[in-house]
Amino acid sequence: MNYIRMSAIVIITYVLISGIAIPIVPQPQGWFEFPVIPGLEEKARNIFFHVPTAWTTVVAFLVSMWYGLRYLRTRNMDDDLKSEASAGLGFMFCVLATITGALWAKFNWGSFWNWDPRETSIFILLLIYGAYFALRSAIEVEETRARLSAVYATLAGLTVPFFIFVLPRIVSGLHPGAKGDPEGAGPVVEFKMSPSMLVVFILGLIGFNLLYVWLLNVRVRTARLEYRRSTPQG
């Protein structure tokens, strides 16, 4: 796990430095220059941060659903702890994706929030998982809380692909890849970036996912300690 932690730190640090410092020029002459993406220009730097946090959000919520299903099958409280921990991280990355997306919207569309379908989708996910934690905090009986949370996490997880991948593409909107967009899915979704940008972008995906794995391990270990301390030993 130390290897994962150090890898995440090194990779994300490199992505942060590269994404901010490497110049964007009309005609790149090497690996340490990014090409201009029409319509984005300097704002293209947000690709390295917004997309990886959004992708990690999806991973975390789906993992929460997986452990919720496992709990329903095994009734192992450790699966409930993992489901909750992953949902919490998914919520955190969802907030980061919302913030970076709002910054992008401000400089691209003139305001931080436009109720674009993708913005609306991620807002709905925040509400769904906010309700998940409200549900957990409202139930004191551990078995009942774990069972209802597992069912909720399963149903919530099923909505994630729809809100992230489907809805924003079947209705018109400002976000690249929306219905009617003449450029289709766009260079990010289709991975049609220059090699220099693609390397940093993929490293961003890897780095944020490694960060998620490390934080999940930390949160689960902490949750186990708290559970053991709160459970009477007989």
C-alpha positions in Angstrom: 0.0 0.0 0.0 2.9 2.3 0.6 3.9 1.7 -3.1 0.4 2.8 -4.2 0.5 5.9 -2.0 3.9 7.0 -3.3 2.9 6.2 -6.9 -0.3 8.3 -6.5 1.7 11.2 -5.0 4.4 11.1 -7.7 2.0 10.8 -10.6 -0.5 13.4 -9.4 2.4 15.8 -8.7 3.7 15.3 -12.2 0.2 15.8 -13.7 -0.3 19.0 -11.7 3.1 20.4 -12.7 2.8 19.3 -16.4 -0.8 20.4 -16.7 -0.1 23.9 -15.4 3.4 24.6 -16.6 3.7 23.0 -20.1 3.0 25.8 -22.7 0.1 25.5 -25.2 1.3 26.6 -28.6 -0.2 26.6 -32.2 2.6 24.3 -33.5 4.2 22.1 -30.9 7.8 21.2 -31.5 8.2 18.5 -28.9 6.8 16.5 -26.0 7.0 19.5 -23.7 4.5 21.6 -25.7 0.8 21.1 -26.0 -1.2 22.0 -29.2 -4.0 24.4 -29.1 -7.4 22.8 -29.0 -9.9 25.1 -30.9 -12.5 26.5 -28.5 -10.5 25.6 -25.4 -7.0 27.1 -25.7 -5.6 27.5 -22.2 -8.8 26.1 -20.7 -7.8 22.7 -22.1 -5.5 22.3 -19.0 -8.6 21.5 -17.0 -8.9 18.2 -18.9 -6.1 16.7 -16.8 -8.0 17.4 -13.6 -11.7 17.5 -14.3 -12.1 14.3 -16.3 -9.9 12.1 -13.9 -11.9 13.3 -10.8 -15.2 12.6 -12.6 -14.0 9.1 -13.7 -12.8 8.3 -10.2 -16.2 9.3 -9.0 -17.8 6.7 -11.2 -15.3 4.0 -10.0 -15.9 4.8 -6.3 -19.7 4.7 -6.6 -19.6 1.5 -8.5 -17.3 -0.1 -5.9 -19.7 1.1 -3.2 -22.5 -0.7 -5.1 -20.4 -3.9 -5.4 -19.7 -4.1 -1.7 -23.4 -3.3 -1.0 -24.3 -6.3 -3.1 -21.7 -8.4 -1.3 -23.1 -7.4 2.1 -26.6 -8.4 1.0 -25.2 -11.8 0.1 -22.8 -12.4 3.0 -24.1 -10.1 5.8 -20.4 -9.4 6.5 -20.2 -6.1 8.3 -16.8 -5.5 6.7 -18.5 -5.2 3.3 -20.8 -2.5 4.7 -17.8 -0.6 6.0 -16.1 -0.8 2.5 -19.3 0.3 0.8 -19.7 3.3 3.0 -16.0 4.2 2.7 -16.1 4.0 -1.1 -19.4 6.0 -1.2 -17.7 8.7 0.9 -14.8 8.9 -1.4 -17.1 9.0 -4.4 -18.9 11.9 -2.9 -15.6 13.7 -2.3 -14.4 13.2 -5.9 -17.9 14.2 -7.2 -17.5 17.5 -5.4 -14.1 18.0 -6.9 -15.5 17.2 -10.4 -18.3 19.7 -9.8 -15.8 22.4 -8.7 -13.4 21.9 -11.6 -16.4 21.6 -14.0 -17.8 24.9 -12.6 -14.5 26.6 -13.2 -14.4 25.3 -16.8 -18.0 26.5 -17.3 -17.1 30.0 -16.0 -14.4 30.5 -18.6 -16.1 28.6 -21.4 -19.8 29.6 -21.0 -19.7 32.7 -18.9 -21.0 31.5 -15.6 -20.1 28.8 -13.0 -23.5 27.0 -13.4 -25.7 26.8 -16.4 -27.9 23.8 -15.7 -26.3 22.0 -18.6 -27.4 18.3 -18.6 -24.0 17.1 -17.4 -24.0 19.7 -14.6 -27.6 18.7 -13.7 -26.6 15.0 -13.7 -23.7 15.4 -11.3 -25.9 17.6 -9.1 -28.4 14.8 -8.9 -25.7 12.4 -8.0 -24.6 14.6 -5.1 -28.2 14.7 -3.9 -28.6 10.9 -4.2 -25.4 10.2 -2.2 -26.1 13.0 0.2 -29.4 11.2 1.0 -27.4 7.9 1.4 -25.4 9.4 4.3 -28.5 11.0 5.7 -30.1 7.5 5.7 -27.1 6.0 7.5 -27.0 8.7 10.2 -30.7 8.2 10.9 -30.6 4.5 11.7 -29.0 3.4 14.9 -29.4 -0.4 14.6 -26.2 -1.6 12.9 -27.8 -4.6 11.0 -30.7 -2.5 9.8 -28.5 0.4 8.8 -26.2 -1.9 6.9 -29.0 -3.7 5.1 -30.9 -0.6 4.0 -27.7 1.2 3.1 -26.6 -1.8 0.9 -30.0 -1.7 -0.9 -29.7 2.0 -1.4 -26.1 1.9 -2.5 -27.1 -0.8 -5.1 -29.9 1.3 -6.5 -27.9 4.5 -6.5 -25.0 2.7 -8.2 -27.3 1.6 -11.0 -28.1 5.3 -11.7 -24.5 6.4 -12.0 -23.8 5.2 -15.6 -27.0 6.7 -16.7 -26.4 10.1 -15.2 -22.7 10.2 -16.2 -22.6 8.6 -19.6 -26.1 8.3 -21.0 -28.3 11.4 -20.1 -25.7 14.0 -21.1 -25.5 12.5 -24.6 -29.2 12.0 -25.4 -30.2 15.7 -24.7 -28.9 18.9 -26.1 -26.4 20.9 -23.9 -23.3 23.0 -23.8 -21.0 20.2 -22.7 -18.9 18.5 -25.5 -20.5 15.3 -26.6 -24.1 16.5 -26.0 -26.8 15.6 -28.5 -26.3 17.7 -31.7 -22.7 18.5 -31.0 -21.1 18.8 -34.4 -17.8 17.6 -33.1 -19.3 14.4 -31.7 -18.0 13.1 -28.4 -14.9 15.4 -28.6 -11.2 14.7 -28.4 -11.2 13.7 -24.8 -13.9 11.0 -25.0 -12.5 9.7 -28.2 -8.9 9.9 -27.0 -8.0 12.0 -30.1 -5.5 14.2 -28.3 -1.9 14.8 -29.2 0.5 12.2 -27.8 2.0 14.7 -25.3 -1.5 15.6 -23.9 -2.7 12.0 -24.0 0.2 10.8 -21.8 -0.5 13.4 -19.1 -4.3 12.7 -19.4 -3.8 8.9 -18.9 -1.4 9.5 -16.1 -4.1 11.7 -14.5 -6.6 8.9 -14.7 -4.1 6.4 -13.2 -2.9 8.9 -10.5 -6.4 9.8 -9.2 -7.5 6.1 -9.2 -4.4 5.2 -7.2 -5.2 8.0 -4.8 -8.7 6.5 -4.5 -7.4 3.1 -3.8 -5.0 4.4 -1.1 -7.7 6.6 0.6 -10.1 3.7 0.5 -7.6 1.5 2.3 -7.1 4.2 5.0 -10.8 4.8 5.4 -11.6 1.1 5.7 -8.9 0.5 8.3 -10.1 3.5 10.3 -13.7 2.3 10.1 -12.7 -1.1 11.3 -11.0 0.3 14.3 -14.0 2.5 15.1 -16.4 -0.5 14.7 -14.3 -2.7 17.0 -14.2 0.1 19.6 -18.0 0.6 19.5 -18.9 -3.1 19.5 -19.1 -4.8 22.9 -16.6 -7.6 23.2 -18.2 -10.7 24.7 
